[in-house]
Amino acid sequence: MVSFFTVIIPTYQRPEELHRAVNSVLSQTFNDFELIIVNNAKNEITPFVNDKRIKILSEERKGANFARNTGIENAQGEFICFLDDDDVYLNNHLETLRQLILVHAKKVAMYRTFTKLETADRQITDQPVVLRNPSQSVLDHIYTVLLFMACVCCHKDILSKIKFDPSVPIAQDYHLWTRILVEYPLIEAPVITTLYHRSANSISSPGLINYQNYIFVFKNLFLMDPVRKQLNKKIRDMRVFRYYYLILNSCTSELTLRQFFKFSSGALIYNPSYIFSFKYLKLAIKYVLIRIHLL
């Protein structure tokens, strides 16, 4: 039987977080949904409750993109939602999306809400609720006002055509959102309906390798012609520059001399003014002192 929503949760060895995420789905005020949990671990998952709406799939560990695609391929819902196993839905999430979808006559589109955020010091704050200005492109908007995985819902016809790319190591959500939104509209509800938790073992955790992966993913994504046409060059440049900046400033002591010059050159390409700033001069002096100390 076709349900209104399918909710997909990929998981890997986080039983406590998964239990919290599943409970948040089962606590929704709108209950016409199926919940697909895709287990990426060898350990079996036992159902938390006896609920016929829950379907558990298992596969060898290939990563979250494979798991989400497995969920998509098995989904029976008209509209597909996503939830990472360490995040939660507030109980108004699916009802808010349902109302938004019905107001727009079930249009084939991406729908989004907004989220609460857990900060580095474990405080909870609201994401600023900013809707797209009609004069702004959709891509400019989502690269300015962050679009979180748990806040997204897509018509099944979109995800039958455009899925997660298993080869993408990081920024998996934005890689998909960008490819979808060059073709389909974004419809927004100015309502906070989810809670994003910080996770120490997230694939997007800070670090030199992850920052380099971000650079690789966004550089290649921004080479796509429809993306270049619809996403402002300054926004593209600042997105890539951000990771060069984080490497130079957060990973300073890890860098070889060759790497320091390589990432400085990258920063120069995407934001020339930074290299000629007092901030960069201080950073360069700091790096030289670190190298002298290491010698």
N, C-alpha and C positions, 0 to 999 in steps of 0.2 A: 504493500500500500504506500502511495506517495505521501510524504509528509511535507509540511510547509518549509521547514528548515532541516538541513543536516549540519550538525556541529562536528568538526573534526579535531581531535586532540592527538598529536603525535607524542610519544613518551619514551623515555629511556632511563630506567632505574631511579625514578624519583617517586616512590609510592606515596609518601606523605603529601607532597605537592599535588600529585595527580588526584588523590582523594579530595583535596580541597577544590581543585578545578572541577571535578565531576560533580561534587555537591552544589557548586555554584550554577551549573547547568540545570541540574534537577530542581533547583529552587526558583526557576523562572516562572513568572506569572503567566506566560504563554507557554503551553505545553505540547503543541503539535510539532514535535521535532523528533529526529533520531540522533543518537550520539554515537559516533564511530571513534573508538580508541584504537590507534595503531601502535602496537608495542614493538619497539626496535630492539628490545633486550631478549636474552635467552630465558630469563626468569619469566614464568607465566604470571599473568595478571588474573586474579580472581575477582569476580564482580563484587562491588561494594554493597550493592543492593540488588534485589531481584526485580529488575525493571526491564520490560520487554523492549524499551526504546534504546537500550544500550547494546551495541555490537562491538565485540573485541576482535581485532585482526592482529596477527603476528607475522613478522617477517624478519629475515636476518638484518643486522644493523647496516644500513646503507646511508643513513642520515635523514634529517627532518624533511628534506624536499621529497625524497622517495616516499617517506611515510605519508606526507600530505597528499601526494599524487595517488597513492594507494587508497586513501580515504575518498578522494574525489571520484576515482573509478568505481567505487562501491556505493557511492551516495545515491539515495533515492529521493532526497528533498528537492523542491523547486529552487530553493536558494541555499547556498552553502556558506557557512560561517567557520571561522578558525579560532582556536584557542590553544596557546602553548600550555604545557602542563604545570607551569609555575605561575600562571596568571589566573584571574577569575572574572566571571561575569557578575555584575550587579543584577539584582533580580528583575530589573526593568529592561534588560538588554534586548531580548528577542521580541518583546511586545513593542518596544520603541521602533525596532527595525520593521516589524510587521506593519505597523501603522504607516511608516514612511513608504514602504513598498506598495501598499494598497492605495495610498494617496496618488502615487505615480502609476497606477494601473499595471503593476507588476512589470514595469519596463525592464528590458534587458540592459542592466547597468551594474555598476559597483555602488554599493551603499555604505555609508560610514557614520559612526558616532564618535564620541570623544571619551577620554579616559582619565582616571585618577592615576597618579604616579608616585611610586615609592622612591624617595630621594636617597642619596648616598648615606645620610645619617638616619635612615629608616623612618623619616617623617612622610606623611601622605599629603600630597598637594594635587590640586586640580589642573589638568592641562587647560591652557587658555582656549576657550571656544571661539574660534575665528572661522567664519564661513568664507567661501571664495567670493572675491569681488568679481562681478561679471566682466570687468575689463581684463582680468587676469586669466592666463591659461590654466587648465587643470593641473598640468605638471608643475608650473611655477608655484601653484598653491600647495601641492602636497610636499614639495621640497622646501617650503617655508613653514607650513603648519604640519607637524609630523603626523603620519598616518600609521597607527599601530595595528599589529596583526589581529588582535582580539576585537578591534572596532570595525573590521571589514566584513561585508557580506556581498557575495556575487551571485548573479543569476547563473544557474547550472549550464546554460548554453555557452556562456563565456568560458567557463573552466573546462568544458569539453573541447574547446579549441586552443586555449592558452593555459598551460600548466606551469608549475614550478620547474625551473631548470636544475636538474640534479647535479650539473657540473659546477654550479655556483656555490662557493664555499662560505659566503657571508653576504649580508644584506639581501637575503633570499626574498624577504617580503617586498622590498623596494624594487628589486629586479622584476618581480611579477607585476606589482602595481603599475610600474612605468610602462611595461609592454601592453598591459590591458588598457590603460587610460589614454594611449595614443589612438585607440580605436573606439572606446566606449565611454559614455558619460559617467560622471561621479555625482551622486545625489547624497546630500548631507542632512543629518538631524543634529541640531545644536543642543545635544543632550549628552551628559556623561553617564556611561553605562557599563564601564569595565574598570578593572584595577590592574595596573602593570606593576609586577613585583621585580625588584632587582635580584639577579641570581649570580652567585659567585662562579658557577661553572657554565655560564652561557657561552655559546660560540662567538658572541660579539663582545666578550670581555676585553678590556684594554690590553694592549701588548703589541710589540713590534710586528710579529707575524700577521696578526689580525689587521693592523693598520695597513700593512702592505697589501693584504688581500682586498681591503676596501678600495684602495687606489686602483688595483687591477680590475675589479668588478665595475666600478663606476666609469673608469676610462673607456672600457669596452662597451658598456651600456650607452654611453654618450656618443659613441661613434655611429649608432643607428640613426639613419637619416630622419625618420619621423620624430625621434627624440630631439635631435638637433634643431628641428624646425619648431618644436612646441615648447622647448625648455630654454629659457633665457640663458645666454652664454655666461653672464656674470654669476648666475646661480649654479650653473654647471662647474665653472671654475672654482667657486668658493667651496663647493662640496668636495672636490678633489684636493684643493689646497688644505682643507681642514685636516686631512690625514697626514699630509707632509708636515704640517705644523705640529700635530700631536707626536709624530715620530721624533722630530727635532727637539721638542720641549719635554716630552714625557719619557723618552728612551735615550736621552743624551749619553749617559754613561755606557750604554750597550753598543754604541756605534763605533765602527772602525773609522779611520780617517777617510777612507774611500767612500764609505756609506754616508758620512756626514756631508761630504761634497755632493754626492749623488742626490740626497734628499734636499739639500739646499738648492741644487739646480732645479729640481722639480718644483719647489716652492717658488722659485724665481719665475718659472714659466706661467704658473697659475695666479700668482699675486706678486708682481715685481716690486711693489712698494714695500713689502715686508722685508725683503733682503736689504733694502737701503734704510731700514728703520733702526731706531735706538734699541728696540727690543731684540732685534737679530744681532746687533753688535754685542750686547750683553751676553746673549746666548753663545756667540762665537768665542768670546773671552772665557766664558765658563767651560766650554768644551776644551779649549787649549789647556786650561788649568787642570782639567781632569786627565788629559793625555800626558801632561808633564808629571802628574802624580803617579800615573800608571807606569811611567818609565822609571 
